[in-house]
Amino acid sequence: MGLMFRVRVSSFFAGAAAASVAGFFFFYKDYKLAQDAIFRQVRGTHLSLEDRYEHLDKRLTALEKQNEAETAIAVEAS
């Protein structure tokens, strides 16, 4: 009876160790994915001032072109 008990206890601890390693691997992978996602979000918000102004200039130019096109259509219609 003592031998079977030792076999069962050692099997239990071997299974617990394997489950612990697998759990650590999955948690580590989840942690790295979350960290990368947050890093990508933060990196997108830290543009230099030149990049921000360049982006705004492009938007302003597009809006001005749209306004000119609408004005030209309104002039032609009248």
ChimeraX commands (.cxc) that place a marker at each C-alpha (Angstrom):
marker #1 position 0.00,0.00,0.00 radius 0.5
marker #1 position 2.90,2.37,0.71 radius 0.5
marker #1 position 4.33,1.92,-2.78 radius 0.5
marker #1 position 1.05,2.80,-4.52 radius 0.5
marker #1 position 0.63,5.86,-2.34 radius 0.5
marker #1 position 4.10,7.12,-3.31 radius 0.5
marker #1 position 3.38,6.47,-6.99 radius 0.5
marker #1 position 0.11,8.39,-6.78 radius 0.5
marker #1 position 1.66,11.30,-4.89 radius 0.5
marker #1 position 4.58,11.53,-7.31 radius 0.5
marker #1 position 2.15,11.36,-10.27 radius 0.5
marker #1 position 0.08,14.12,-8.70 radius 0.5
marker #1 position 3.11,16.38,-8.27 radius 0.5
marker #1 position 4.35,15.64,-11.80 radius 0.5
marker #1 position 0.92,16.60,-13.17 radius 0.5
marker #1 position 0.82,19.72,-11.02 radius 0.5
marker #1 position 4.27,20.73,-12.28 radius 0.5
marker #1 position 3.25,20.16,-15.91 radius 0.5
marker #1 position 0.04,22.17,-15.41 radius 0.5
marker #1 position 2.03,24.94,-13.75 radius 0.5
marker #1 position 4.45,25.16,-16.67 radius 0.5
marker #1 position 1.59,25.18,-19.19 radius 0.5
marker #1 position -0.29,27.83,-17.20 radius 0.5
marker #1 position 2.83,30.00,-16.96 radius 0.5
marker #1 position 3.33,29.73,-20.73 radius 0.5
marker #1 position -0.25,30.77,-21.51 radius 0.5
marker #1 position -0.25,33.65,-19.02 radius 0.5
marker #1 position 3.10,34.88,-20.31 radius 0.5
marker #1 position 1.82,34.78,-23.90 radius 0.5
marker #1 position -1.34,36.67,-22.91 radius 0.5
marker #1 position 0.74,39.23,-21.02 radius 0.5
marker #1 position 3.01,39.83,-24.02 radius 0.5
marker #1 position 0.05,40.24,-26.40 radius 0.5
marker #1 position -1.60,42.77,-24.07 radius 0.5
marker #1 position 1.66,44.66,-23.61 radius 0.5
marker #1 position 2.22,44.86,-27.37 radius 0.5
marker #1 position -1.34,46.10,-27.93 radius 0.5
marker #1 position -0.96,48.84,-25.33 radius 0.5
marker #1 position 2.45,49.79,-26.73 radius 0.5
marker #1 position 0.98,50.17,-30.23 radius 0.5
marker #1 position -1.82,52.39,-28.89 radius 0.5
marker #1 position 0.56,54.61,-26.93 radius 0.5
marker #1 position 3.04,54.85,-29.80 radius 0.5
marker #1 position 0.26,56.13,-32.06 radius 0.5
marker #1 position -0.54,59.02,-29.71 radius 0.5
marker #1 position 3.03,60.31,-29.46 radius 0.5
marker #1 position 3.51,61.98,-32.82 radius 0.5
marker #1 position 5.96,64.81,-33.12 radius 0.5
marker #1 position 4.59,68.30,-33.57 radius 0.5
marker #1 position 5.75,68.39,-37.18 radius 0.5
marker #1 position 3.87,65.17,-37.92 radius 0.5
marker #1 position 0.74,66.53,-36.26 radius 0.5
marker #1 position 0.87,69.77,-38.25 radius 0.5
marker #1 position 1.59,67.86,-41.43 radius 0.5
marker #1 position -1.46,65.69,-40.81 radius 0.5
marker #1 position -3.60,68.76,-40.09 radius 0.5
marker #1 position -2.35,70.49,-43.24 radius 0.5
marker #1 position -3.37,67.48,-45.33 radius 0.5
marker #1 position -6.84,67.48,-43.77 radius 0.5
marker #1 position -7.21,71.22,-44.26 radius 0.5
marker #1 position -6.17,70.95,-47.91 radius 0.5
marker #1 position -8.68,68.15,-48.48 radius 0.5
marker #1 position -11.46,70.19,-46.87 radius 0.5
marker #1 position -10.59,73.25,-48.95 radius 0.5
marker #1 position -10.70,71.18,-52.14 radius 0.5
marker #1 position -14.07,69.76,-51.11 radius 0.5
marker #1 position -15.38,73.27,-50.38 radius 0.5
marker #1 position -14.14,74.54,-53.79 radius 0.5
marker #1 position -15.85,71.64,-55.54 radius 0.5
marker #1 position -19.14,72.33,-53.74 radius 0.5
marker #1 position -18.89,76.04,-54.56 radius 0.5
marker #1 position -18.24,75.28,-58.24 radius 0.5
marker #1 position -21.27,72.98,-58.36 radius 0.5
marker #1 position -23.43,75.66,-56.70 radius 0.5
marker #1 position -22.24,78.31,-59.20 radius 0.5
marker #1 position -22.99,76.05,-62.15 radius 0.5
marker #1 position -26.45,75.28,-60.81 radius 0.5
marker #1 position -27.44,78.95,-60.52 radius 0.5
marker link #1:1,2 radius 0.2
marker link #1:2,3 radius 0.2
marker link #1:3,4 radius 0.2
marker link #1:4,5 radius 0.2
marker link #1:5,6 radius 0.2
marker link #1:6,7 radius 0.2
marker link #1:7,8 radius 0.2
marker link #1:8,9 radius 0.2
marker link #1:9,10 radius 0.2
marker link #1:10,11 radius 0.2
marker link #1:11,12 radius 0.2
marker link #1:12,13 radius 0.2
marker link #1:13,14 radius 0.2
marker link #1:14,15 radius 0.2
marker link #1:15,16 radius 0.2
marker link #1:16,17 radius 0.2
marker link #1:17,18 radius 0.2
marker link #1:18,19 radius 0.2
marker link #1:19,20 radius 0.2
marker link #1:20,21 radius 0.2
marker link #1:21,22 radius 0.2
marker link #1:22,23 radius 0.2
marker link #1:23,24 radius 0.2
marker link #1:24,25 radius 0.2
marker link #1:25,26 radius 0.2
marker link #1:26,27 radius 0.2
marker link #1:27,28 radius 0.2
marker link #1:28,29 radius 0.2
marker link #1:29,30 radius 0.2
marker link #1:30,31 radius 0.2
marker link #1:31,32 radius 0.2
marker link #1:32,33 radius 0.2
marker link #1:33,34 radius 0.2
marker link #1:34,35 radius 0.2
marker link #1:35,36 radius 0.2
marker link #1:36,37 radius 0.2
marker link #1:37,38 radius 0.2
marker link #1:38,39 radius 0.2
marker link #1:39,40 radius 0.2
marker link #1:40,41 radius 0.2
marker link #1:41,42 radius 0.2
marker link #1:42,43 radius 0.2
marker link #1:43,44 radius 0.2
marker link #1:44,45 radius 0.2
marker link #1:45,46 radius 0.2
marker link #1:46,47 radius 0.2
marker link #1:47,48 radius 0.2
marker link #1:48,49 radius 0.2
marker link #1:49,50 radius 0.2
marker link #1:50,51 radius 0.2
marker link #1:51,52 radius 0.2
marker link #1:52,53 radius 0.2
marker link #1:53,54 radius 0.2
marker link #1:54,55 radius 0.2
marker link #1:55,56 radius 0.2
marker link #1:56,57 radius 0.2
marker link #1:57,58 radius 0.2
marker link #1:58,59 radius 0.2
marker link #1:59,60 radius 0.2
marker link #1:60,61 radius 0.2
marker link #1:61,62 radius 0.2
marker link #1:62,63 radius 0.2
marker link #1:63,64 radius 0.2
marker link #1:64,65 radius 0.2
marker link #1:65,66 radius 0.2
marker link #1:66,67 radius 0.2
marker link #1:67,68 radius 0.2
marker link #1:68,69 radius 0.2
marker link #1:69,70 radius 0.2
marker link #1:70,71 radius 0.2
marker link #1:71,72 radius 0.2
marker link #1:72,73 radius 0.2
marker link #1:73,74 radius 0.2
marker link #1:74,75 radius 0.2
marker link #1:75,76 radius 0.2
marker link #1:76,77 radius 0.2
marker link #1:77,78 radius 0.2
view
